[in-house]
């Protein structure tokens, strides 16, 4: 049914999706570059350190004044390209280093870990020292056990300054340095932070911290904090994190989202990742191709049917309908119970009405093949959902299932999954996800003891494979996955943080957005991704005080900004 509308929408995913990497993918990319002979591990470490220092000077140019030299350049073989901001990952401006005016000698404390992240830290320490900074370096672990490249940079640092025992770090931090460089653990972290590390990181509250690659303790794949029993579960909150080559998934999930400070992506010269698209998680950016063209009529853009509930229960369905119509569906019909018809008629004008009493009535309505997208769940009622969902799925139309349509089958999830088809989109929040996929939710909610920790990406991908359709797992870190493994994150963090979406009815509007986009011809994965991105954008457009009714009304402004 949807195929005849697809030619009106030309969307290239590469143009509005950015790659996010796991720790394993990042290691594979680095190793492939080293094995090709294009670069050595030591050169990559040098580029990483230079990228961190350049990011610091770019963010706080006053730190270069009187510090003994200009900001480092990262061009050339050793340096790589200048750091780049990854999409809208930047977030609020980081805290300004204290007491910088008139101070001719800057002071940095560099905390280095036992792996290659620590090696990056030694490069940062050396580069700051060369530019006139006072630098104190503290090593967690045994210098004799450092990896080869990190050990080389440790020796290079010892030619300029000393490397202090870890126990001395709290005293150095208490003396209020201009910057603290967190190079303790990066993407390679797989074990929980020990109490000795966690306590020092917790003591950095109030300091201006720059994390190398990731805030130490953050699992690169899940965004979860890896800590040992007995350690204080306080997350390091840096002013800035400088990540290399690509953002890691953990920057966008769970606690890692929005708590990494200003995220800067430093290009260290690794080029394209080379991973097949199915293996990658992508970060949703602005969509394209959503405009309407001339010489078309309303049925060119599809007809969405929103099934709603009885008397006093129709508000959620009406919100979904308004969202579907505003996002561009040619026609939208609400199907309430006969007793609720007048109630909905009093609230709707452009949205049509078709009273649907029971399953037989729905079958009659669906004889109109121009109805090409369905939405069931918002305000539908559990009993009504159990009756109508099977009939809707028999029609094999594009279908969004939300709220009551998910809860109605929580006691028989496999029966539900067996009814689903590839044109469905499930849109659970955390509670609904746990009812349908209790084992996956249990793994996701368990305290991680090692990395890579089980992530929301893992859970959503497994859910999509089990259901045989697209699953959109809602939250500030919304994850959308298809049964074939494609996966995207719609992040409402950093400068896209939209806490006002925590309001009744916002999810109903999202279901309507996705339904309207499917009516217009977008496939289930693209419709879910695009609807989620526009949902956040509408919240940002309105700002504080948002209620669900406001969301669809922001779409015209958002579309104009997109040039549609």
N, C-alpha and C positions, 0 to 999 in steps of 0.2 A: 504493500500500500504506500509506503513512504517513498519508494524509489522514484516516482514521477516528479517529486519535488526537489530531489537532490541537485539537479542541474542548475538550480537558482542560487545555490550556495557554494561558493568556491573557497574552501578553507584549507590552507596548508598548515599542518600541525607544527612543522619546523619553524614557522614564522612566529609562533606565539607559545612555544614550549621550550623551557631551558632544562638541561640535564642536571639531575642530582645523582650523586654517586654513593655507593657503599664503600666501606673501608677496603674490602677485597677488590672491588673494581679499581679503586685508586692505586692500590699496590700493583695490580696487573698492568695498568697504564704506565706507571713508572718503570716497572721491570721491562716491559716491551721496549720502551725508549732506550733504556740502558743496554739491553741486549742487541739492539739495532746498531749500536755504536754512535748514535746521534748525541748522546750526552752521558756523563758519568754520574753516579750517585753523589759524588762530592760536588759536582757542578750544580746539580739540582738543589742540594742543601745550601749552597752559596746563593743561588737565585731566590730561594725561599727566604733566607735571612735578609737579603737586600729588599725583597718585596715588603717584608714587615717594616723595615726602617723607613722605606719610602712612604708606606701607608701612614706611619706615625707623623712624618713631616708634612704630608699632604693634609692631614686632618688638623694638625697643630703647627702651622708654619712658624709660629713664634718660638717653638722649641729649637729651631735651627739658628736663631739669632744668638750670637755670642757663644755658640756651642762648639766652635772650632771647625766649621765647615758647612757647606751647603748640603741639602738633602741628597741622598745617594741616587744615582741613576741606575736603572735596571735594564738598560739596553745592552746589547752585546752578548757574547757567549756565556759569560758568567752571570749576567744579571737577568736576562729574560725581559719581557715587556712590562710596562707599568701596570700596577694593580688596577683592576677594573671593578666597578660596583656591579654586583649581580642583580640585574633587574631592579625590583623594588625592595631589595633585602636590607637596605641601609638602616631603616628605623630612625628613632630620634637621635639628635646630635649627642655624641658622647660627652661625658663630663670633661670639663676643661682642667688640665693639670694645674695644681695649686701654685700660687706664688711665683708665677713665671716672669712677671714684669720686673725688669732691672736685674734679673739673676743671670750672671754670666757663666756660671758653671752648673750644668744640669746633672742630676743624679738619678741613676736607674738601678733597680734591683732586678736581677735576672735569675729566675728559678728554672733550673734545667733538670729534666728527668733522665732516666737510665737508657733511653732509646734514641731514635733519630729525631724525635721532637726536641729532645735536649740538645742534639747536635745543631738544630736550627737556632736554638737559644744561644749557643756559643758564638755562632756567626753574628747574631744580633748584638751580642755583648761586644764583640771585636769591632764591629762597624760603629757602634756608639762611642766606644773608647777612641777610635781614630778621629772622631769628630769632636773630641774634647770633653766628653761626658765623664763623670765619675761613675764607675760601674762596679757593683758588687755582684758576684756570681755565687750561687749556692747549688750544689749538686746533690740530688737525691739518688743514692746508690753508689756503686763502686766504679770508679773511673776505669779500672782494669777490665771491667765487663761491658764497657760501652761497645756498640756496633762499630765496625771499622771506620766508616765515614765520620760518625760522631766523635770517635776517639781522635781522629786527625784534627778536627776542629777544636776539641778540648786541648790538644797540645798547642795549637796555634794561639788559643786564648792564653795559655800559661806563659807564652812568650811576651804577653802584655800585662797580665795581672794574675791574681791568685784565684783559686777555686775553693770556696769555703765549705765547711761542713753544714749539712742541712739544719742542724740544731741551732745554728746562728741566724737563720732567716727571720724568726720573729723579731729579734732586736733590730735588724736592719729595716724591717717594715715599719716598726714603731717610730723610726726617725724620719718618716714621711718623705719618701723619695718622690721625684717628679713623676716617675712611671715605674710600674712593676710589670715585668715581662713574664707571662705564664707560659713556659715551655716545658712543663712537667710531663704531661701526657697528651697525645693528639689522637689521630685516627687509629693508631695501633693498639689502643688500650683494650684489653680483653679481661683483665682481672679487676676486682673492686679496689677502690682507693683505700689504702691503709689509714688508720687513725692518725698517724704522724703526718701524712700528706693532707688529709681532709681538714685537720685542725688548723694547719697553716693557711690553707686556702680560705677557710672560713674567717680567718683573722684579717683577710684583705678587704673586708667591708670598709668602705670609705676611701680606699686607695684607687688611683687611676690605673686600671689593669688593661693590658693588651694581651690577648690570648693568641698563641701561635697555633693555627689550624682549627682548634676547637677549645672551648673552656675545659680545663683538665677535669676529668671525671665524667664527661659526657660521652655516652656511647655513640659512635659515629653513625650507626645504622638505625637506632631507635629514638635517640634524643633522651633516653633515660639516664639517670645518674647511677653510676656503679660505685657503691660504697660498702665498706665492711661493717659487719655488726658491731655496734658500739661507737661508730663514728657519728658525728653530728651530720644529719642529712641536709646540710645547707649548701645550696648551689653557688658556685663562684659566678659573680655577675660582672663580667668585664665591661669596660667602656667600649671596647672594639675587639673583634675577632678577625684575624687575617687568615683566610682559608686559601688553599692552593689549587689551582687549575679549575675546579668546579666546587660548588657548594656540596656538602655532604647531606645525606638525607636527615641526619640527626639535627641539622640546623633548623629543620622545619617541622619536626614532630615532637609531641609530648612536651617535657620541660625544656628541651633544647630550643623550641620555637619562641622567639621573642626574648630569650634570656642570654643571648650571645653578644649583646651590645650591638654596635654598628658592624654589620658583616661586610667585609671587603674581600673580593675574590682576586687574588694575585695570579696573573698569568706567568707561569714559570716555563713556558716554551714547550709544552707537551702536545700542542695541536689538538686534533679531533680525537675523541676517545676510542672510536672504532668498535664500540660494543653494539650488537644488534639491538634495534629498538625495543624488542620484547623484554630485554633484560634491564632496561633503564627505567628509572622513575623520573618523571618529568614534572617540572613546576609550571603550573598553569599561569600564563600571562594573558595580555589583552587579546580577545578574539577578533577576527576579521571576517568580512564576507557576510555580514548579517543584514545588509541593507535590502530594500525591496526595489525591483526594477519596474519600469513602465510596461504597459500593455499586459498587465496581469490583473486577475480578479481575486476575490476573497478565497475561492477554493484552490487557487494556486498556492496558497500558504497553509492549507490544511484546516482540519476541523477537529478540535479537541473536545472530549466529553469528560466532565468531572462528575463523578458519582458522589453525592452528599447524603446527609442523614435526615433524621426526622425533625419535628418541631423543636426549636431552640438549639439545634445541633448543626445548623447550616453555615455558620460563620466561617469555619475552616475551609469548606468547599468553595465558598464565595471568594475567599482570599486567593485560593489556588486558581480559580477561574480568572480573576482580575490579573494575576501574574501571567497566565497563559496568553491572555488577550494583549496585554501591554508588550509582551516580548515578541509579538508579531504573528501569532496564529490568525488565520483569516477569519475563522469563526470559533466560538467557544459556547458550549452548552453545558448547563448544570442540570444534573438529574437527581432532584430530591425525592423524598417520599411524597405521595399525593397530598398528605396532610400539611406538608411544609411548603407547598407550592406558593401560596400567597405570601408567606414570610419572605421567601427568596425574591418573588416578583417585586416586592416593595423596595428591595435593595439593589436590584440589577436592572440595567437598561440595555446596553450593547450586548451583554451576555444573554443568550437564549435559555429557555427552560423546557425540559421534557420530563414530566413526572414519571418516576420509575418505581413501581410498586414492588416488583419481585423479579426473579430470574427470568420468567417468561417475558415480562415487559422489556427487560434489557435485551433479550434475544431479538425482539422486534425492532428496537431502536438500532441495533447493530446491523440490521439488514441494509442500512444505508452505508455503502462502502466508502462514502466520502468522509465518514467519521474515521479518521486514521490514527488518532492518539487518545489514550484513555488514562485517567488518573483515579485511583481508588485508594481510600484511606483517610484523608483529612475529614474528621467529623462523621465518618461513615457509620460507626457503631460496630461492635464485635459480631453480633448475630447477623447483621445485614452484610458485613464483609464476608462471612463464611458462606452466605448464599450467593453473593454476586461475583466474588473474585473468580471462582471456577468458570463461570460463564464468560466473563471478560477475557480470561486467558484462552479459552477455546477459540476466540475470534482471531487470535494470533496478530493483533494489532500492536503497535508500539504502546507500551503500558508502563506507567509509573505506579509503584506500590509503596505506600507510606503509612505510618501511624497505625490505625486500626487494622488495615489490610495485612500488616506484619504481625501484630499482636494476636490476631484471630487464629493464627496457625502455629503459635509458639509451642503448643503441646504436641503438635504433629509436624515438625519441621520438614521431615523427609517427604511427607505427602505434599506439602507445599512446594518443595523444590521440584518434585516430579511434574507438577503442573506448569512450571515456568518455561519460558522460551527465550530465545536469544535477543528479542526486542524489548525485554523487560529491563527496568531500572529499579532496584531496591534502594530506599533512602533511610536507613535506620540511624537513630541516635544511639548512644552507648547502651542505654537500657534495652532498646529493641534489638540491638545487635546481640546482647548477652542472652536474650530470650530465644533467638533463632539459632545462635552459634555459641552455646554455653561453653564448650570446650575451648574454642578459640579465645573467647573473652577471658576465660580462666587463665590461659597462658599469658595473655596480654596484661592482665592485672597483677600477675605474680611479681614479687620483688625480684629484679634481675640480680643474679650473683656473678655472672660472667658475660662478656661480650663476644660476638655481637648478640645483643639481647633481642628477644622476640619483639617485633615492632608492629605498629598499626598498619604499616604497609604489608607485612607478612600476613597479618590476620585478615585484611581486606582481600588480598589476593587469594588466600585459601577459601574465603567465603564466596568469592565470585566463581571460583572453580567448582565449588560444591553446588552452588545454586544454578550454575550454567547461564548466568547473565551478569550484567553490570551491577556492582554494589557500590553505593556512595555512602561511606561511613562518616557521618557528620561530626563537626566539631570545629574549633578554631584551626585545627590541622586536618581538615577534611581530606580523606583519601578516597580516590575513585579507582576501581580496578575492574578489568574485563576478564572473562574466563580464559583468554589466551595469554594472560600474564601482563598485558599492558597496564600501566599504572601511572597515575598522576596525583600530585598533591595540590590542593587549593589552599594556600596558606593565608590565614588572617592574622599575621604576626608582623612585627617590625612596623614599617610605615603603612601596612595594610591591616593593622589591628583594628577590629570592629567589635568591641565589647557590647555595643548597643544591640547586636543581633540576639543577645540573650533576652528575648522577649516573646511572649505568647504569640503564636501564629507565624513566626518567621519561617519555620520549616514548611508550613503549608504553602507559603508563597514560593519557596524554592521548588517544591513539587510541581507547582503550576508553571514556573519558568521552564523546567525540564520538559513538561508535557507540551508546552507551546513550541519549544524548539524541535521536539520530535514531530509534532504536527507539521512544522515547516520543512521537515525532511532530513534533519540531522540524525545520524546514527546514535544509538544509545550512549556510547562512550563519549562522543563529542558533545552531545546534548547535556550530559551530566556535568562534564568539565566546564562547558561554557556557562551553563546555568549557575553553577556554584561560583564562578568568577564574577559574573554579573551581580549575583546576590550580595557579595561582599562590596562590590563597587557601589551599589545603590546605598548600602549602609554608610559607606564613607561619604557619599554625596550628601546625605541628609545630616549625619552626625548625631550628637547627643539629643536625647528626647525621642528617638526613633520608636515607632510602634509598627506592627506588621503592615497596617494599611498604607503606610508611607512608602514601603519598598517598591511596589510597582510604579508608583508615581514618579520615581526618580529615573526610570529607564529612559525617558526622552532626553534628559540632560546627559546621561551617560552615553547614549547613542550619539548625540551631537559631538561629544568630546572624542568619540571614536571616529568621527568623520562619516557617519552613515547618513 
